[in-house]
Amino acid sequence: MCDVESYTYLPLLEETGYMPTMKYAGAPEIFAHCQRIGEQFDLYKRALFQTEVSTADWDESTSRWQVVTSRGDHISSRFLVTAGGILSKAKLPGIPGIETFAGRAFHTSRWDYDFTGGSPTETMDKLKDKRVGIIGTGATAVQVVPRLAETAKEVFVFQRTPSAVGERNNGPTDSEWYSSLQPGWQAERIRNFTQVVTGKKPEKNLVGDGWTEVMWEDTQSVAPTPEQAEALEQSDFDTMEGFRQRVDRLVDDPDTADKLKPWYGKHCKRVCFHDEYLPAFNLPNVHLVDTDGQGVEAVTPTGLVVDGVEYPVDVLVFASGFEVTTDLNQRLGFDPKGRDGIAMSERWHDGAHTLHGVLAAEFPNMLMISIVQAGFGTNFLHFLSESANHVAWLIARCTEDGVSSIEALPEAEEEWHRTLLNVAMQIAGYSISCTPGYYNSEQGQNPKARRNLTYTGSLLDYVGYLERWREQEGFPGTKVVPKL
């Protein structure tokens, strides 16, 4: 269940005429809506499911991408759009001995219902005699732990850093509110949500949920005066103190409660909203194993080791997240080859080189949808929609203007990179106090982090760059080859 409200998270609600049944929809409803979109827009006959791209090579003689798939398809296309998703490649923790575990192990994104029993709507009844260890306490684990606690014999939650978990307060959609909505309501609501959670402070908060309450004040940017900086720091502390007080109210054991309290700033990690996660630690079969920020020391054939103590488990669940800002070819699973056969891994040996995160030199007509060197927001739908609109505009405009190929100029890539660094410097003082995570590009632990960064300002500011660029003549900062 996503903790961004369904009315802004589920795409194309007005176009499909659908309204979610709940403020926060569950996985079955989200999946059903995806199917609805596929059917209404006749996408199924155009989709190649369970098919991987093996190679994608630019052919200069035909100005086409030659794509080969895992099923033996050979596709020649004028444009290549890489839309592999933001959270699509699972990440496993680099714990010594992880490969030696003799029990059942899987990542949360590859859930093994054959082993656990149940489904997204049914209890996992095959875990009744199982000791389950779950590594991770982020947004995924917050959803998973209460479900595991329903049936597992024992649940051991291995925590490196506690999450800030607020109240979700889900409920059914108000039919009167729905009937009062005017055309264009979803786009307005999506934009309003992003305005609020990035500190833009619009006149009205249309969403009114935990996200918009917590993120109303932007406390991570550089303040113009010492007095304002102190006020922002106090505001940030007060917000996080609210999360800590909620832990005290909901968790009975004082020692467990202390370990579950987030100690960092509100912009350091993705805050979560869930009503069952914290109370789960009051159950006799749920055990918090806090690693004091050190992580799990080792995995053995029979369990996990923390501070020299082994915790035997039968099942190991990795709620360890996804690769977010690693190299694009690594996340896609293939290495595009551009002009003169240059591989992306070679051209980007020191990290990403793009214009707006969309176009790249030496890779004509390759249009990327990724948060690397691009915008980022709490509501992924907003970023993905704006990116898709930009890519669609590029394809349409190139077709209308008789453009054979388009790519970024190297000097434009460097200018954009300087813009990214300048924006990042505005929150550098805040980010350096945070633990590593995808919000701060793992705090530079990846040597390519300086280039594989996101646009750290407001998503709306990033969208503004795209809009102003589209308004100019001649695709500035690009190399354009006209059709012969």
N, C-alpha and C positions, 0 to 999 in steps of 0.2 A: 504494500500500500504506500503510495507516494505521499509525502507530507507537504507537497505544494498542492494547493487546492485544485480540484478537478476542473473547475470552470476556466482556469487559466492554463492548466497543464495539458489537458486533452485537446488535440488540434482539431480545427475545422468543425467546431460544434454548430455554428450557424449554417455552414454549407451542407452539413449532413442532417440538420434538424434534430440533433440529439442533445439531450440534457442529462448529465450524470445523475444517478440516483442519490448519491451522497456527496457531501462537500469534499471528502477525500475518498476517491474510488479505490477499490481493491484490484488486484492483478487480473482476475477473470473479466471484470468490466472494462479495464484498460485494453486487454487483449481483444475483447469483442468489438471495441470501438476501432481498433486497428483493422480488424476484418471488415468492419462496416466501411471504412475508408477505401480499402482495397476493392470491395465489391462496387461501391457507388461510382468510383472513378475508373473502374475497369482495369485495375492494375495487375490482377492475377495473371492474365495472359501475357503480360510483359515481364513478369518476374521469373527469375531462375533460382528457385529455392535450393538450399543445401548444395550450393555451388560456390566454389572459391575461385578467385582470379589467380592463375599461376604466374602469368607474365603479362606485361603491358609495355609495348615498345612503340616509340614514335617513328613513323616512316616518312622521311622528308620528301621522298619522291611523289607520294600521294597525299601528303598532309593529312594523314590519318593515324590514329592509334590502332595498333594490331594487338588484340587481346585474346589470350588463350586461357580457358578455364580448366578446372579439375575434372570436368566431364568431357573434355576434348572439344569444346566449342571453340571456333575461331571467329572472332567478331572484329569487324573493321568499323571504327567510329571516328567521327570528326572531332568530337569532344570526349574527354575522359573526366568524369566527376567522381572524386574520391569522397564518399560519404560513409565512412566505416563506423560512424558512431563515436560518441564521447566516452562512454563507459562500455566498451565492447570487448576489450582484451583483458581477461582475468589476470590478476597479479598474485603470485604466491610469495610468501615470506621466505627470505634466504636463511632459514634456520638450519644449522648443522644437523645432519641425520634425518632430514625430512623424508628422504627417499627410502628410509629403512622401516617406516611405520608399517606394521603387519595388519592393522585393522582396516576398516573402510574409511576412505578419506575423499573429500570432494570440496570444490569451491561452491559458494552459495549460488553463483550464476549457473552452475551445472548440477543443480540439486538432484539427488538420486532418490526419487520417490519409490522406486522398486525396492530399495533397501529400507527406507524409513517408513514406508506406507503413507497413506493419506494423499492429500492434494492441497492446492492453495485454499480450499474451503473445507477440508476434512482433517481430522487429527491424525498425527503420525503414529499409528497404533503399533508399529513394529519396533518402536524404541523402548517399550516398557521394561525390558531387561538390559538396556544398554546404558553405558556411561559415555556421555557425549562431551567432547572438548571443543570449544569454539574459540578460534583465535581472531581477535578484532573486536572493537567496541564502537565502530562508526555507525553510519546511517543504516547499513544493511543489518549489522548485528542487533541493533536496537529493535528491528522488526522481527528478527529470527529468534532471539532468546526467549521471549514469552511463548512462542509456539513450541519450541523444544521443551520448555518447562511443563507443558501440559501433560506430556506422556513419558518423557525419558526418565529412566531410573535415577540418574544424576546428570546434572549439567555443570560443567566447569567453564567459567567465562574467563579467558586469559586476557588481561587488560594491560596495555602499555600506557595509554592516555585516556582518561575518562571523557565521555562526550557530554556536552551541555544538552540536556533533554527537557524540553518544555511541554506544556499541555497541548494536545492536539484538539480535543473537543470536537470530534466528528459528529455529524448529524445528517438527517435526510434533507434533500433539496426542498426548499420552500416553493411550492407550486405558485403561490401568489406572486412571489418575487420573480419567478421565471416568466410568468405571463406579462409582467410589467416591463420586461426588457425591450429595448428598441434596437433596430438594425444597427450593426456595428458595435454592439455592446462588448463582444469578446475581445476585439482588438483594443478597445479602450481600456478594458479591465487588465489585459496583459501589460499594456504600457504603464498603466497606473501602478500595478504591482512592482514593476521594475523601478519606476521612479521612487517608490517608497523605500524599497530595500537597498537602494543605492544612495540614500540620503538626499534625494532631490526635494522632498517635502512638498508634494502637490497639495492643492487646496483641500482635496478630499481623499480619504483613504477608502477606496471602494472595496477592498478585500477584508480588512479588519481581522487578521488572524495573528498567530504567534510570530510569524516571519515579519509582518509589517510593524508589529509592536517592538520587537527586538531590534530591528535594523532601521528604525525611523531616524536615528541619529548616526551620521557617519563619523565614527570616532577614530578612524585609522589614518586619515589624511593630515598633512601638516597644517597646524593652526597658525593664523597670522600673528597672534600675540601669545605670550606666556600664560596670560590669564585664561584665554580661550583654550589653550592646550590643557591646562589644569582642569578646566570644566569638562572637556571631552574625556579626559582620563577618568574623572569621577563618574561621568555618565556611563562609561564602559564598565567600570567596577560595579556600579549599582545594578546594571543589567545582569552581569554574571553572578552577582550576589543573589539575585532573584532565583537563578537556576540552582544555586547552592542551597538556598533555603527550601526550595522544593524537594531536594534530596532529603533534607532533614524531616520534612513532613511525611514523606512516603516510605522511607526505609527505616525499619525498626532498629536494627543493630547499629549503634553509633560508629563502631570501627569500620563496618562496611560502608556506611553512609559517607564517612570522611574520604574513603578511597574513591568513591563515585563522584566526588565534587570536582567540576572543572576549575582549574586554577589560572587559566590563560585568558586572553582577551577574546571578545565575541567575534572578531574577524579572523581569528587564527585558524579555526577549523569550522567545518559545516555544522551549524547547530541542528539539532534534531527535535522532532515533536512527536511524542508517543505517550499514550496513557497507561500502557501495561508494562513497559520495560523496567522502570524502577521498582514497582511493587513486586516484580518477579523475584527480586533478591530477598524477599521475606519468606519465600517458599523453602521448605526444608531440603528439597532436592537440588537447589541452585546455589552454587558456590562461586564467589568472586575470587580469582587468583590475580592479585595485583602485582605487577612486576616492577613497580616503582620506576617506570619509564625505561626499563632496560630490555623489555621484551622477553620472549621465551628463549632460554639458553640452548636447549637441544631437544630434538625429537628422538625417541628410542623406538624399538619395535612395539613397545606396549604402552607408551604414554609420552608425556611432555615433562621437561625439567625446568623448574624455576627456582633460583637461589639454592641450587643443590638438592632440591626435593623433587622426586618424580611423582607425577600425578597419573595413575593408570587410567586409560580411556579405551573404549572399544571403537569409537567413531571420532573422526577428526574433521571438523568443519572449518574451512578457511573463509572467514568474512574479512578478507584482506584487501578488498578493493580492486581497482583496475589501473592499468597503465593509462595515464592521461596526457603527459607531456613528453613521452619518449619519442624516438624518431618515428616519423610517419610510416616509413616502409616497414618498420618493426610492428607497428600496430595494425597495418593493413594486411600483412602476411605475404606481400610481394614487393619487389623492388623495381619501381617504374624506371624505364630507360628512355631518356629524352634525346635531344639532338646529338648526332654522332655517337649514339650508343652509350652516352654517359649515364651511369646509374645514380639514382637519388642518393643512395648511401655514400657515393663518392662525392657528388656535388655538395651534399650537406654533411660532409665529414666532421665539421665543427658545430653542427646544429642547423636549424631551419633558416632558409633565405627566402623570403616571400614579400609580396606587396599585399598588405591587408590580410595576410594569412590565406589568400585565395589564389594568386598567380605566382609563378616562379620562373626565373630565368632558366633557359635551356630545356624547359618542359612546356612546349607550345600546346595551347588548348587543353591543358590539364587544370581543372578548377577544383580547389580543395575546400571541403567543409570540415573544419577542425578548429579547436580552440587554441592551437599553437599559433602564436603571433596574431591571434584574432580575439574577438570579444568573448565574454564569459558572463554567465548570469545564474542566479539562483534557479530561475525557471528555464530549463534547457530548451523548452519549446520556443521561447522568444528568440533566443540566439539562433536556433536551427531554422526558424521561419525566416528571419532576416537574412541569414546566409543563403537559404534556398532562393529567396527573392532576388538577391544580388546575382547569384549564379544564373538564374533564369533570365534576368535582364541582360547579362553579358552574352549569353548564347543568342538571344533574340536580336540584340543590337548588332552583334557580329554578322549574323545572317542577313539582316536588313542592309547593312553597310557594305556587304560584299567582302568581308574579312576572311582570308584563308586561315590565318593563325594569329594568335595573340599570346604574349608572354611578358613577364615583368622584365624591366631593365635592371641590371645589377646595381646601378647607382640609386634607383628607386627603392630597391630592397634595403639598401643600407640606410637610406633616409627614414624609411618606415621603422627599421630596427632602432634607430636613434630616438624616434618618437616613443616607441615602446619602453625604452630604458628611461627616458625622461619622465614618463608617467609613472613607471615603477618606483622611481626615486621619491615620489610624493608619499609613498606609504612604506618606504624602506625602513624607517625608524621603528614602525609598528611591527612589520613582518619579522624583523630580526629577533624579536622577543618570543616568537612563536616556535613550536616544535615543527619539524619537517612535515610537509604534506603537500597535496597538489595545489592548495591555495597559495603557497609561496614557492612553487617549483621545487619542492623537497629541500628548500633552503640552500639551493646551490650544490647539493651533494652530487648531482649528475653534472659532469664536466661540461655538458652541452646546455645546461640550464640557462645560461646567459642568452642564448639564442632561442631555445625552446620555451620561451615564456609566453604567458597570455597577456592580452591587453588588460592591465589591472585597474583601469578606470571604470566608470559606469558603462554598462552595455549600451546605453543610449548614446553616450559620447562616441563609442566605436561605430554605432550605426550612423551617427552624424558624419563621420569620415567617409563612409561608403556613399551616403546620399550626396554629399558635396562633390565627391569624385565623379559620380554618375552625371551630375549636372554640368560638368565641364565638357569641352569638346575634345575629341580625338584620343580618348583613353590615355590620359597623362601618366607618364612613368612606365609605359609599355612599348614593346616592339611589335608593330602590327605589319603583317604581310598581306597585301590585298590579293584577291583572286586574279588570276591571269585572264 
